[in-house]
């Protein structure tokens, strides 16, 4: 492949085209004129991977000086040093080149997306010819990538919303029950204990009736935030509904679960005394998964223990049989 020489343009012009006009067929000359002004970024590399021609759009996008003819590796190193061109997140230009050069020229046709230091995105298509010459075409796909990112963020937000209780930001009923079923399967497979605690605010209806629903919401949010701060990172917390909360505690026996809930009760009482919100207590029932027991069976036993705690004075924790 033979490419006409490219003297350095002056002030954004391409004087080499003026000289080429007298020696090139009209069709070829018109093609080169179009390529020189198109916004599509075009470049040609020789078999030694040295840039021999690039239109102004390519040079601008990748921070190339007019007339410069670096190798591809030199182009990347210069752009990295100047903070222009291809973005290198790893911060190590040689490691980046070591990875890229193993794939570059490995196949006749290659297409991929890459982001630039200025936040823009390009779709680059490389064509490797049989004689070793390479044509690179870069297309601005920034609007598409930004739309993709917006859609991905919207999907993520929708997924979180579908799993989250709006008032407390804990897992909602559907999600906490799915998490329980997952942890149940893991506990059985690994031969490890699993305990759950069902928490219920004492006299919640009276709080709503006497202080209003806003005060009731404060109570629920307080219990949720304090529970998130107290329980282990691996524990799952959810609000199945109303003033009831569920804590799923992997690798915890019933005694460990009981102790954890009682320590949480002490912490919560201390925090409430230091705060200005409504005072409240909670009752709880704790149960440990039995061999081959279903999630429904485990929750039913925890609910029964919660009822026992409520019926024997409230403000206490009861263990399931």
Helices and strands as residue ranges (DSSP letters): H 15-20, H 26-37, E 41-45, E 51-54, H 56-61, H 72-82, H 93-103, E 109-115, E 121-128, E 134-140, H 142-163, H 173-190, E 194-201, H 204-211, H 213-230, E 236-241, E 244-250, H 254-274, E 282-288, H 295-311, E 317-319
